[in-house]
Amino acid sequence: MKNQGSILVVDDDSAIRTVVAQALRRDGHRVTTAATLAELDVQLAASLPDVLITDVVLPDGNGLDRVERLTAEYPGLPVIVFSARNTLTTAVRATEVGAYDYLPKPFDLDVLARAVQGALARGPGAPEERPDDVDSALPLIGRSPAMQDVYRIIARVVSNDLTVLISGESGTGKELVARAIHDLGPRKRSPFVALNMAAIPRELIEAELFGHERGAFTGAQARSAGRFEQAEGGTLFLDEIGDMPMEAQTRLLRVLQSGEFTTVGGARTIRADVRIVAATNRDLAQLVATGQFREDLFYRLNVVPVSLPALRARRQDIALLARHFLDRAAEGGLPRKQLDAAAITSLESYDWPGNVRELENIMRRIAVLSRDERIGADEVRAMIGASSSSSPAAMGDPGIETAVHARLERLAREQPAALDDGSLYDRIIGEVERPLIEALLARHGQNQLRAARALGINRNTLRKRLDTLGIDPDAARSSGNETG
């Protein structure tokens, strides 16, 4: 049974206030609303709600600043923050000031309803310990829903020492996430030390991690501190953890279990005061299944999983990233360049197998080699072609994945209710299925048997789909004969 309570919703957009209030009232909550911080103060003076939901940007001030004061005055008041400023800074700041949850706009009403239920179930309690301040010059960029999920996880883990496992393809920015976790947390004034397992010879990884004593092995002329000692008090980032040899995995597991280690060739126990953040572009669960990675170590590392999306899964961030990289190149002394609309379309049509790293390299290449200040589609295609002549998705042929992304974005703009009315699957599948069947019928001269074989279905199934979709093969055949 759902908890029910009194909810105060603060937003200067009357449409958002109405929609949120109606949704919460359907769940049985008692809802009041306010459009400004001044109205919020009046409502709080009259009655303290069970949950406060507030926007960040309000006509008479910043909602986060007010939340910080309210969580100090009313430590038992859960606050949910939503904002159109969908950046990592906003997500972390919301957590910093004591917000129970942060939701980027636009948000799903079901997600909001679950957040309200969690806030009501939490009950009174002191706000969590928070980092001292926030560095606004953060390296992570993107406003897509996929990146918002990443920001929310980062915001929740920066103030604690839980082990984090970041997964994602090469070039998606795993080390940037690790650095953000370090730079925003209480260990930020201590070292951030990175070690790429794939870049170290297997026989030297233990010495690199834990250090070694003089004479521990051939060539060990003096004692050397390992990465654990170098990262004392800070964060140790273990990149490409899936490439760690089994022997080193065993020693790392002991450190995670006991918090202690010894150097190679040493006998003295050393205490490890470090936070571990690991990353991989491999499927660790599959490596566990094939005996290439320790299951117990996997569970020790996978306390807080963070999955970074490939760039092709967040195409709406490409323009923002591209302009950022061009600006950064200009700040570094390279000529300033601008992308026209056609150039942006070309960038968004490419699948970026090298992800954000490849995009950055292309933008730097444009900044160095392009003669014109304004960059068009032809220039972009040429630069990408020079980078990879065998890209997975050819320029100018965006493919089904891009078409689906574009269709969803158009629906979100023109018919936002269609994304939540339960018809989306049938709508999209129908839009793909109809042209596919029509194209195959045309390819096979309207021969249903051959078209069915190409589709991998029987003829009766194809006939049923033709009836359902309203496709008349006889009309298509006649039309073909008249024009042929």
C-alpha positions in Angstrom: 0.0 0.0 0.0 1.3 3.4 -1.0 2.2 6.0 1.7 0.1 9.2 1.4 1.1 12.6 2.6 1.1 16.4 2.1 3.2 17.6 -0.8 4.2 21.2 -1.6 5.2 21.8 -5.2 7.2 24.9 -6.1 7.6 25.9 -9.8 7.1 29.1 -11.7 5.7 27.2 -14.7 1.9 26.9 -14.1 1.6 24.0 -16.5 4.3 22.0 -14.6 2.6 22.8 -11.3 -0.8 21.6 -12.7 0.5 18.3 -14.2 2.6 17.4 -11.1 -0.2 18.3 -8.7 -2.8 16.2 -10.7 -0.5 13.2 -10.8 0.2 13.3 -7.1 -3.4 13.8 -6.2 -4.3 10.7 -8.2 -2.0 8.8 -5.9 -4.0 10.2 -2.9 -1.6 12.9 -1.8 -2.7 16.3 -0.5 -1.0 18.8 -2.7 -0.4 22.6 -2.4 1.6 24.7 -4.9 3.7 27.8 -5.0 5.2 29.8 -7.8 7.9 31.7 -6.0 10.2 31.5 -2.9 8.0 34.1 -1.2 4.9 31.9 -1.7 7.0 29.0 -0.4 7.7 30.8 2.8 4.0 31.6 3.3 3.1 28.0 2.8 5.7 26.7 5.2 4.6 29.3 7.8 1.1 27.9 7.5 2.0 24.2 7.6 5.1 22.0 7.1 4.5 19.5 4.3 5.6 15.9 4.4 7.6 16.4 1.2 8.8 19.5 -0.6 9.3 19.4 -4.4 11.0 22.5 -5.9 12.5 23.9 -9.1 16.0 25.4 -9.0 15.5 28.6 -11.0 12.6 30.7 -9.5 11.7 34.3 -10.2 12.9 35.6 -6.8 15.9 33.4 -6.1 17.7 30.1 -6.4 15.8 27.1 -5.1 18.9 25.2 -4.1 20.1 28.0 -1.8 16.7 27.9 -0.1 16.8 24.1 0.2 20.2 24.4 2.0 18.6 26.7 4.6 15.4 24.6 4.9 17.2 21.3 5.4 19.1 22.9 8.3 15.9 24.4 9.8 13.8 21.3 9.2 16.2 18.2 9.2 13.2 15.9 8.9 11.8 17.5 5.7 12.6 15.5 2.6 13.2 17.7 -0.5 13.0 16.6 -4.1 14.7 19.0 -6.6 14.0 19.1 -10.3 15.7 21.4 -12.8 16.1 22.1 -16.5 19.7 22.8 -15.8 20.7 19.2 -16.4 24.4 19.3 -15.5 26.5 17.3 -13.1 27.0 20.5 -11.1 23.3 20.8 -10.5 23.0 17.1 -9.5 25.9 17.3 -7.1 24.8 20.6 -5.7 21.3 19.2 -5.0 22.9 16.4 -3.1 25.3 18.8 -1.3 22.5 20.9 0.1 20.7 17.9 1.5 18.1 17.1 -1.2 16.6 13.6 -0.9 16.5 13.3 -4.7 17.3 15.2 -7.9 15.2 14.8 -11.1 16.3 16.5 -14.4 13.6 18.0 -16.6 11.8 16.6 -18.5 11.1 13.8 -16.0 8.8 10.8 -16.0 5.8 11.2 -13.6 6.2 7.6 -12.5 9.8 8.4 -11.5 8.6 11.4 -9.5 5.9 9.2 -7.9 8.5 6.7 -6.8 10.8 9.4 -5.4 7.9 10.8 -3.4 7.1 7.3 -2.0 10.8 6.9 -1.0 10.8 10.3 0.6 7.7 9.5 2.6 9.0 6.1 3.7 12.4 7.6 4.8 10.9 9.5 7.7 12.7 12.1 9.8 16.4 12.1 9.9 19.5 14.3 9.7 20.8 15.2 6.3 23.8 13.2 5.0 27.3 14.4 5.3 28.2 16.4 2.3 31.4 17.6 0.5 32.7 21.1 1.3 32.2 22.7 -2.0 31.8 22.0 -5.7 34.2 22.7 -8.6 32.0 24.2 -11.4 34.6 23.5 -14.1 33.7 19.8 -14.5 34.9 17.7 -17.4 31.6 15.8 -18.0 29.3 17.3 -20.6 25.9 16.2 -21.7 22.2 16.8 -21.1 20.8 13.5 -22.5 18.7 11.3 -20.2 21.5 8.7 -20.3 24.0 11.2 -18.9 21.5 12.4 -16.3 21.4 8.9 -14.9 25.2 9.0 -14.6 25.2 12.4 -12.9 22.6 11.2 -10.3 24.8 8.2 -9.4 27.9 10.4 -9.1 26.1 12.8 -6.9 25.1 10.0 -4.6 28.6 8.5 -4.2 30.9 11.5 -3.9 30.4 12.0 -0.2 31.2 8.3 0.7 34.0 5.8 0.1 32.0 3.1 -1.6 33.9 1.2 -4.3 32.7 2.2 -7.8 33.0 0.1 -11.0 32.6 2.1 -14.2 31.8 0.2 -17.4 31.7 1.5 -21.0 33.3 1.3 -24.4 36.7 2.8 -25.0 36.6 6.6 -25.3 33.4 7.1 -23.3 35.1 9.0 -20.5 35.6 6.5 -17.7 38.6 8.3 -16.2 36.7 11.6 -16.3 33.9 10.0 -14.2 36.5 8.7 -11.8 38.2 12.1 -11.5 34.8 13.8 -11.0 34.1 11.4 -8.1 37.4 12.2 -6.6 37.4 16.0 -7.2 33.9 16.4 -5.7 34.5 14.3 -2.7 36.2 14.7 0.7 39.4 13.2 -0.7 39.9 15.9 -3.3 42.9 17.5 -1.6 44.7 14.1 -1.7 46.3 12.4 -4.7 44.3 10.9 -7.6 46.5 8.1 -9.0 45.6 6.1 -12.1 47.0 2.8 -13.3 46.0 1.2 -16.6 46.2 -2.6 -16.3 46.5 -3.1 -20.1 49.5 -0.8 -20.3 51.7 -2.7 -17.7 53.5 -6.0 -18.3 51.6 -8.7 -16.4 54.7 -9.7 -14.4 55.1 -6.1 -13.1 51.5 -5.3 -12.2 51.9 -6.4 -8.5 55.0 -4.3 -8.1 53.3 -1.3 -9.7 50.3 -1.7 -7.4 51.9 -2.5 -4.1 55.5 -1.4 -4.5 58.6 -3.5 -4.1 61.7 -3.8 -1.8 65.3 -3.7 -3.0 66.3 -7.0 -4.4 62.8 -8.3 -4.7 63.4 -9.2 -8.3 66.0 -8.8 -11.0 66.5 -5.0 -11.6 65.0 -3.9 -8.3 67.9 -1.7 -7.2 66.0 0.3 -4.6 62.7 0.3 -2.7 59.9 1.7 -4.8 56.5 2.8 -3.6 53.5 1.4 -5.4 50.3 3.1 -6.5 48.5 2.3 -3.2 51.1 4.2 -1.3 51.2 7.0 -3.8 47.4 7.4 -3.5 47.4 7.5 0.3 44.4 9.4 1.5 43.1 9.8 -2.0 41.7 7.8 -4.9 43.2 4.9 -6.8 41.8 4.5 -10.3 42.3 1.0 -11.7 41.6 1.3 -15.4 40.9 -1.8 -17.6 40.6 -3.9 -14.5 39.5 -6.9 -16.7 43.1 -7.2 -17.9 44.4 -7.8 -14.4 46.2 -11.2 -14.1 44.7 -13.7 -11.6 47.6 -13.5 -9.2 47.3 -9.7 -8.8 43.5 -10.2 -8.5 44.0 -12.3 -5.4 46.3 -9.7 -3.8 43.9 -6.9 -4.6 41.0 -8.8 -3.1 43.0 -9.2 0.2 43.5 -5.4 0.2 39.8 -4.7 -0.3 38.9 -7.2 2.4 41.4 -6.2 5.1 42.5 -2.7 4.0 46.2 -3.8 4.3 48.9 -5.0 2.0 52.6 -5.7 1.8 55.1 -4.7 -0.8 56.6 -7.3 -3.2 59.5 -8.8 -1.2 58.5 -7.0 2.0 57.2 -8.3 5.3 55.8 -5.1 6.9 52.0 -4.6 6.7 51.0 -1.3 5.3 47.5 0.2 5.9 45.7 1.3 2.7 43.7 4.4 3.2 42.5 4.9 -0.4 39.2 4.9 -2.3 39.1 2.4 -5.2 37.4 3.3 -8.5 37.8 0.7 -11.2 36.8 0.7 -14.9 36.5 -1.7 -17.7 35.4 -1.9 -21.3 34.9 -5.7 -21.0 32.0 -7.8 -19.7 33.4 -8.7 -16.2 30.4 -11.0 -15.6 31.3 -13.0 -18.7 35.0 -13.1 -17.6 33.8 -14.5 -14.3 31.8 -17.2 -16.1 34.8 -18.2 -18.2 37.1 -18.3 -15.1 39.2 -15.3 -16.2 38.1 -13.0 -13.3 37.5 -13.8 -9.7 33.9 -13.8 -8.8 34.5 -12.6 -5.2 36.6 -9.7 -6.5 33.9 -8.8 -9.0 31.4 -8.4 -6.2 33.9 -6.4 -4.1 34.4 -4.0 -7.0 30.8 -3.8 -8.2 29.4 -2.1 -5.1 28.2 0.9 -7.1 28.1 0.3 -10.9 28.2 3.2 -13.3 27.4 2.4 -16.9 28.6 5.0 -19.4 26.6 5.3 -22.6 28.3 5.1 -26.0 28.2 8.4 -27.9 25.8 7.0 -30.5 23.3 6.3 -27.7 23.3 10.0 -26.7 23.4 11.8 -30.1 21.7 14.9 -28.7 24.9 15.6 -26.8 27.1 15.5 -29.9 26.6 19.2 -30.8 27.3 20.4 -27.2 30.4 18.3 -27.0 31.7 19.3 -30.4 31.3 23.0 -29.7 33.0 22.5 -26.3 36.0 20.8 -27.9 36.3 23.6 -30.5 36.2 26.2 -27.7 38.8 24.4 -25.7 41.0 24.2 -28.8 40.7 27.9 -29.3 41.6 28.5 -25.7 44.7 26.5 -26.3 45.8 28.9 -29.1 44.3 27.2 -32.2 42.0 29.1 -34.6 38.4 29.5 -33.5 35.9 27.5 -35.6 32.2 27.3 -35.8 29.9 24.5 -37.0 26.9 25.2 -39.3 23.7 23.3 -39.0 24.6 20.8 -41.8 27.9 20.1 -40.1 26.0 19.3 -36.8 23.7 17.0 -38.8 26.7 15.1 -40.3 28.3 14.7 -36.8 25.0 13.3 -35.4 24.7 10.9 -38.3 28.0 9.2 -37.6 28.2 6.3 -35.2 31.4 7.3 -33.4 33.1 4.0 -32.8 35.8 5.8 -30.8 33.1 7.7 -28.8 33.8 11.0 -27.2 37.6 10.6 -27.6 37.2 10.3 -31.4 34.9 13.3 -31.5 37.5 15.4 -29.6 40.2 14.3 -32.0 38.1 15.2 -35.0 37.4 18.7 -33.6 41.1 19.3 -32.9 41.9 18.2 -36.4 39.3 20.6 -37.8 40.7 23.4 -35.6 44.2 22.8 -37.0 43.6 22.0 -40.6 40.4 23.8 -41.7 41.1 27.1 -43.4 37.6 28.5 -43.0 36.2 29.8 -39.8 32.7 28.3 -40.5 32.7 24.6 -40.9 30.2 22.8 -43.2 29.1 19.2 -43.7 31.6 18.5 -46.5 34.5 19.5 -44.2 33.2 17.2 -41.4 32.8 14.3 -43.7 36.3 14.7 -45.0 37.8 14.9 -41.6 35.9 11.8 -40.4 36.8 10.0 -43.6 40.5 10.7 -43.0 40.1 9.4 -39.5 38.4 6.1 -40.5 37.5 5.1 -44.0 35.6 2.0 -42.7 33.3 3.5 -40.0 30.5 1.3 -38.9 27.9 3.7 -40.1 28.7 5.5 -43.4 28.2 9.3 -43.5 25.0 10.2 -45.1 23.5 6.8 -44.3 22.5 7.2 -40.6 20.7 3.8 -40.5 17.7 2.5 -38.5 19.2 3.4 -35.1 19.6 7.0 -36.0 16.1 7.1 -37.6 14.5 5.7 -34.4 16.4 8.2 -32.3 15.2 11.0 -34.6 11.6 9.7 -34.5 11.5 9.6 -30.7 12.9 13.1 -30.5 10.3 14.4 -32.9 7.5 12.7 -30.9 8.9 14.3 -27.7 8.6 17.7 -29.4 5.3 17.3 -31.2 3.4 14.6 -29.2 5.0 14.2 -25.8 2.0 12.2 -24.5 2.7 9.5 -27.0 5.9 8.6 -25.1 3.9 7.6 -22.1 0.5 6.3 -23.3 1.5 2.7 -23.7 1.4 2.7 -27.5 5.0 3.5 -28.3 6.2 0.0 -29.1 3.3 -0.7 -31.5 3.7 2.7 -33.1 7.5 2.4 -33.8 7.4 -1.2 -34.8 4.5 -0.5 -37.2 6.4 2.4 -38.7 9.4 0.2 -39.3 7.5 -2.9 -40.4 5.3 -1.3 -43.1 8.1 0.1 -45.2 10.2 -3.1 -44.7 7.4 -5.3 -46.0 6.5 -3.0 -48.9 10.2 -2.8 -49.9 10.6 -6.6 -49.9 7.4 -7.1 -51.9 8.6 -4.6 -54.5 12.0 -6.2 -54.5 10.4 -9.6 -55.2 7.9 -8.5 -57.7 5.0 -8.6 -55.2 5.7 -12.4 -54.8 4.4 -13.0 -51.2 6.1 -16.4 -50.9 9.6 -15.0 -51.7 9.0 -12.0 -49.5 7.9 -14.2 -46.6 11.1 -16.4 -47.0 13.3 -13.2 -47.0 11.5 -12.1 -43.8 11.9 -15.6 -42.2 8.1 -16.0 -41.7 5.5 -18.2 -43.4 3.2 -16.9 -46.1 0.1 -17.1 -43.9 1.8 -14.8 -41.3 2.8 -12.4 -44.0 -0.8 -12.3 -45.3 -2.1 -11.5 -41.8 0.5 -8.7 -41.4 -0.6 -7.3 -44.8 -4.2 -7.2 -43.6 -3.3 -5.6 -40.3 -1.1 -3.0 -41.9 -3.7 -2.3 -44.7 -1.2 -3.2 -47.5 -2.9 -4.2 -50.7 -0.3 -6.2 -52.8 -2.7 -6.4 -55.8 -2.9 -2.6 -55.9 0.9 -2.4 -55.6 1.2 -4.9 -58.5 -1.2 -2.9 -60.7 0.6 0.3 -59.9 3.9 -1.3 -60.8 2.5 -2.5 -64.1 1.1 0.9 -65.0 4.4 2.7 -64.4 6.6 -0.1 -65.8 
